[in-house]
Amino acid sequence: MTEDTIVALATPPGRGGIGIVRLSGPLAYQIGLKLSQKTQIAARQIVYTSFKDDQGESLDKGIMLFFKAPLSLTGEDIVELQAHGAPVVLDRLVKACLAEGAKLAKPGEFLQRAFLNNKIDLAQAEAVADLIQASSVSAARLALRSVEGEFSQAVSELNRKIIQLRTYVEAAIDFPDEEIDFLNDGMVAQKVTHLITQLATLRAQAKQGSIMREGLSVVIAGEPNAGKSTLINCLANKDVAIVTEIPGTTRDVMREHIMMDDLPLFLVDTAGLRESVDVVEQEGIKRALSAIGLADCVLIVTEHVHTLEENAWHALIKQHIAADVPIIFVLNKMDKHAFKSIEDMQCVPISAKYQQNIELLKQHIKQAVGFKPTEGLFLARRRHLQALDEAKSYLKEGLNQLQSHQAGELLAEDLRLAHQSLGEITGVFSSDDLLGQIFSAFCIGK
């Protein structure tokens, strides 16, 4: 519990029917009594009252709610003042609270106190922000599941099994007289293998949630006048880029956010790739290659019928991306070509101008980036994926030490490190810098 009492507007700034001023801390109850001029407030009961400042001047009439510690969001005494949503009225209410000894809350400080008082863990706190910022119904559903603790429970259950196994291994090392021969009985190796499998499953579920939360960057690249700008306009369902018959119209990188079903995508239109003596066009090509280097998926658009390997820019693009970044070869202007069979093509034939095969291209994109919405059980962040990868890596190394060198001490250390990596997800092991970064991203009053 902290000594300071904090106050902030809990509803978005601006005019509205109702605005909520939230107090949390040891003085919250007394400040509520002072502003309402009541002698007592029953917990969790609605009180309709007048609000007055320290000079007795009426500020507004509204509703007051009191949540007694520890049965509150923060684990501290909380008072909420619900008044008319005029900025002037709400500002006066906040100032009246400050005059009674409260301090203005920092961004995310209410949730930070909830975390410090063990009301929520770190993953749940992050999920609150994800729920607020959800860009689709599916993302909101997954964020809510994380807020309710499903992701945290899955992580904690894995950690419980790791701790249990680590305890067994360390007991065998520390007490050799007990005749626990885990090096040869195969049980420990079997359990570590099972943990690795469970981690992989959890990681796959978390990856889908991460995709739905953070979205993916899809860069549209290729030769000039191949129809890249027409394609981004088609996928975005609006005129984002200028389209002309003049090659080299697009000189700079252009970005557009879209929802492809439940998949958030950042479409990136780039300058046509070709040899050029034009200084401005050269800069555009340079920026295009930089954008390609940051892509989660690359669409190479062409109007020529040849294989991906025969494309003049395929090799250059591959030099600028990671090995696991998928490349989709898109043959545009299919209305001008004759095909024996689409199934025999080593590309996705489309007509961006006439919107032919666009749904097929969308399916290819979702398949290429590994988007499987039915596998996503909760929203997750990149740092969660990194922690799961680290834990899996430590378990694999520990299993190798056990099977190749019968090094029980090294296995115990790798189990400890895996436990620590998973603990970073829920905040059991977290640096002050990480906590500050996470909670400062919230709005004031949350």
Secondary structure as the mmCIF struct_conf table of DSSP 4:
data_model
#
loop_
_struct_conf.conf_type_id
_struct_conf.id
_struct_conf.beg_label_comp_id
_struct_conf.beg_label_asym_id
_struct_conf.beg_label_seq_id
_struct_conf.end_label_comp_id
_struct_conf.end_label_asym_id
_struct_conf.end_label_seq_id
BEND BEND1 GLU A 3 GLU A 3
STRN STRN1 ILE A 6 LEU A 9
BEND BEND2 THR A 11 THR A 11
BEND BEND3 PRO A 13 GLY A 14
STRN STRN2 GLY A 16 SER A 24
BEND BEND4 GLY A 25 GLY A 25
TURN_TY1_P TURN_TY1_P1 PRO A 26 LEU A 27
HELX_RH_AL_P HELX_RH_AL_P1 ALA A 28 SER A 36
TURN_TY1_P TURN_TY1_P2 GLN A 37 GLN A 37
BEND BEND5 THR A 39 THR A 39
TURN_TY1_P TURN_TY1_P3 ALA A 43 ARG A 44
STRN STRN3 VAL A 47 LYS A 52
TURN_TY1_P TURN_TY1_P4 ASP A 54 GLN A 55
STRN STRN4 SER A 58 PHE A 67
TURN_TY1_P TURN_TY1_P5 ALA A 69 PRO A 70
BEND BEND6 LEU A 71 GLU A 76
STRN STRN5 ILE A 78 GLY A 85
HELX_RH_AL_P HELX_RH_AL_P2 PRO A 87 ALA A 99
TURN_TY1_P TURN_TY1_P6 GLU A 100 GLY A 101
STRN STRN6 LYS A 103 LEU A 104
HELX_LH_PP_P HELX_LH_PP_P1 ALA A 105 LYS A 106
TURN_TY1_P TURN_TY1_P7 PRO A 107 GLY A 108
HELX_RH_AL_P HELX_RH_AL_P3 GLU A 109 LEU A 116
TURN_TY1_P TURN_TY1_P8 ASN A 117 ASN A 118
BEND BEND7 LYS A 119 ILE A 120
HELX_RH_AL_P HELX_RH_AL_P4 LEU A 122 ILE A 132
TURN_TY1_P TURN_TY1_P9 GLN A 133 GLN A 133
BEND BEND8 SER A 136 SER A 136
HELX_RH_AL_P HELX_RH_AL_P5 VAL A 137 VAL A 147
TURN_TY1_P TURN_TY1_P10 GLU A 148 GLY A 149
HELX_RH_AL_P HELX_RH_AL_P6 GLU A 150 ASP A 174
HELX_RH_3T_P HELX_RH_3T_P1 PRO A 176 GLU A 178
HELX_RH_AL_P HELX_RH_AL_P7 PHE A 182 ASP A 185
BEND BEND9 GLY A 186 GLY A 186
HELX_RH_AL_P HELX_RH_AL_P8 MET A 187 GLU A 214
STRN STRN7 LEU A 216 GLY A 222
BEND BEND10 GLU A 223 GLU A 223
TURN_TY1_P TURN_TY1_P11 PRO A 224 ASN A 225
BEND BEND11 ALA A 226 GLY A 227
HELX_RH_AL_P HELX_RH_AL_P9 LYS A 228 ALA A 236
TURN_TY1_P TURN_TY1_P12 ASN A 237 ASN A 237
BEND BEND12 LYS A 238 LYS A 238
BEND BEND13 ALA A 241 ALA A 241
BEND BEND14 GLU A 245 ILE A 246
TURN_TY1_P TURN_TY1_P13 PRO A 247 GLY A 248
BEND BEND15 ASP A 252 ASP A 252
STRN STRN8 MET A 254 MET A 260
TURN_TY1_P TURN_TY1_P14 ASP A 261 ASP A 262
STRN STRN9 LEU A 263 ASP A 269
HELX_LH_PP_P HELX_LH_PP_P2 ALA A 271 LEU A 273
HELX_RH_AL_P HELX_RH_AL_P10 VAL A 279 GLY A 293
TURN_TY1_P TURN_TY1_P15 LEU A 294 LEU A 294
BEND BEND16 ASP A 296 ASP A 296
STRN STRN10 CYS A 297 THR A 302
BEND BEND17 GLU A 303 HIS A 304
HELX_RH_3T_P HELX_RH_3T_P2 LEU A 308 GLU A 310
BEND BEND18 ASN A 311 ASN A 311
TURN_TY1_P TURN_TY1_P16 ALA A 312 TRP A 313
HELX_RH_AL_P HELX_RH_AL_P11 HIS A 314 GLN A 319
TURN_TY1_P TURN_TY1_P17 HIS A 320 HIS A 320
BEND BEND19 ILE A 321 ILE A 321
TURN_TY1_P TURN_TY1_P18 ALA A 323 ASP A 324
BEND BEND20 VAL A 325 VAL A 325
STRN STRN11 ILE A 327 LEU A 331
HELX_RH_3T_P HELX_RH_3T_P3 MET A 334 LYS A 336
BEND BEND21 HIS A 337 HIS A 337
BEND BEND22 LYS A 340 LYS A 340
HELX_RH_3T_P HELX_RH_3T_P4 ILE A 342 ASP A 344
BEND BEND23 GLN A 346 CYS A 347
STRN STRN12 VAL A 348 PRO A 349
STRN STRN13 SER A 351 SER A 351
TURN_TY1_P TURN_TY1_P19 ALA A 352 GLN A 355
STRN STRN14 GLN A 356 GLN A 356
BEND BEND24 ASN A 357 ASN A 357
HELX_RH_AL_P HELX_RH_AL_P12 ILE A 358 ALA A 368
TURN_TY1_P TURN_TY1_P20 VAL A 369 GLY A 370
HELX_RH_3T_P HELX_RH_3T_P5 PRO A 373 GLU A 375
BEND BEND25 PHE A 378 PHE A 378
HELX_RH_AL_P HELX_RH_AL_P13 ARG A 382 HIS A 405
HELX_RH_AL_P HELX_RH_AL_P14 GLY A 408 THR A 426
TURN_TY1_P TURN_TY1_P21 GLY A 427 GLY A 427
BEND BEND26 VAL A 428 PHE A 429
HELX_RH_AL_P HELX_RH_AL_P15 ASP A 432 PHE A 439
TURN_TY1_P TURN_TY1_P22 SER A 440 ALA A 441
BEND BEND27 PHE A 442 PHE A 442
HELX_LH_PP_P HELX_LH_PP_P3 CYS A 443 CYS A 443
TURN_TY1_P TURN_TY1_P23 ILE A 444 GLY A 445
#
